[in-house]
């Protein structure tokens, strides 16, 4: 014959189980939120690098000759990228620009076409909201000069 336990023998069992499970669930939820914020910030860095490279690629030397507006420089690209950085400390944002202008805008040699390119690298030191230590997020975008 099976003996059933009366409810009075299990008093406090729910409290003990909750004390073990709730902190774990809480840490998983907070960890997921912090991870999501990190992925969002990394995507923002990639977007800023693409925006800076696009800005530089359409404002090359020919742009200045045709429109009379000054061509893009490292300073103007940095100002443009920092203007697009939402919710970030722009003083900590680093923007580096490199031009590959060893050839003309479009040059074909032996059936191989090479073009001038611009490379923009954006870096930002991100400290997670849970203060687990910082990490430097960086993204590089390379685009063909189109003007």
N, C-alpha and C positions, 0 to 999 in steps of 0.2 A: 504494500500500500504506500502511495506517495504522500509525503507530508508537505503541506503547504506552509510557506513562511507567512507569518502575519506581517502587516505593514509596519508595526511598531519596531521590528527588528531592522528595518531599512531607514530609520530616521537619520538624516544627515548625508545619505548617499548621494543625493542630487547635488548638494552643496559641495561635496568633495569632487565629484565629476566636473561640475562647472568650474571649480577652481583650477582644474587641470586643463580643460578645453578652452575656456575663454581667453586666456593670455595668448595661446597659440593662434587662435583665430584672429585675435586683434593684431598680432605681429604679421600674420599673412596679409591682412587687409592693408595695413600701413605700408608694408613692403611692396605690395602691388601698386599702391598709389605713388610711392616714391619712384618705382621703376617706370611707371607711366609718365611721370614728370620728366625723368631723364630721357626717355625716348622722344618726348615732345621737344625738349631742348635740343637734342641731336638733330631732329628734323628741321628745327628752326635754323641751326647752324648750316645745314646743307642748303636750305633755301637762301640764306644770306650770301653764301658763296656763289650760288648760281646767279643771284641778282647782281652781285658785284661784277662777275664775269660778263654778264649780258650788258651791263652798263658800259664796261670798258670796250667790249667788242664792237659796239655800234658807235663809239665815239673815238675812232682812230684818227690817224693823220689825214686821211681823205675827208673825214667828216669836217675837220677844221677848214680845209681848202674849199669845200663845197658850200658850207653853211656860214662860215665866218665866226662860228662859235668855237671856243677853245676846246682842243682835244682833251680826253680824259687823262688825268695824272694820278699818281698814287694817292695824293691828298684828296682829290675830288672823289675818287672811288671810295676811300675810307669814309669821307663825309656822307656819301650816298648810302653806304652799307650801314653806318651807325644810325642814320635816319630811319632805316627800316627795322632796326632792332627794337622790338617791343618787349617791355618787361625785363630788360637786361641792364646791367650797369655798363654803359657804353665806354666808360673809362677803362674797364678791364678787357674790352673787346679788342683783339688784335687783327688787323687786316694787312696782308702782304700781297703785293701784286708783282708779277713777272711777265714780261713780254718776250716772245720769241719772234724777233723781226729780222732774222738772218736772210730772209728772201723777200721778194715782193709780195703783195697781197695774195695773188694767186700765180703760181709759177709751175709750168709743166716741163719736166725734163725726162726724156726717155719714156714717155707715157705715164709718168708718175707725177701727180699734182700735189704740191705742198703748199701750205698756206701759213700765214702768220697766225699765231695764237696768243691768247692772253690767259694767264693762270692767276686765280685769286684764291688765297687761303685765309680762312677765318678761324680764329681760335678764341676760346672763352673758358675761363676757369669756373667750373660749376660745383657748388657745394650743395649736396642734397638737403632737402628740408629736414631730414632726420639727423643731420650732422654726423654722418658716418665717415667723413673725410671727403676731401675734394678730388675732382678729376678734371683734366683739361680736355674739353671737347674741341675737335678740329675737323674742318671739312675743306676740301679743295675742289674747285671747278675749273675746267679748261675749256675755252671756247675759241672758235675760229674767228679771226677779225673779219667783220662783214662790211666795214665802211672804211 
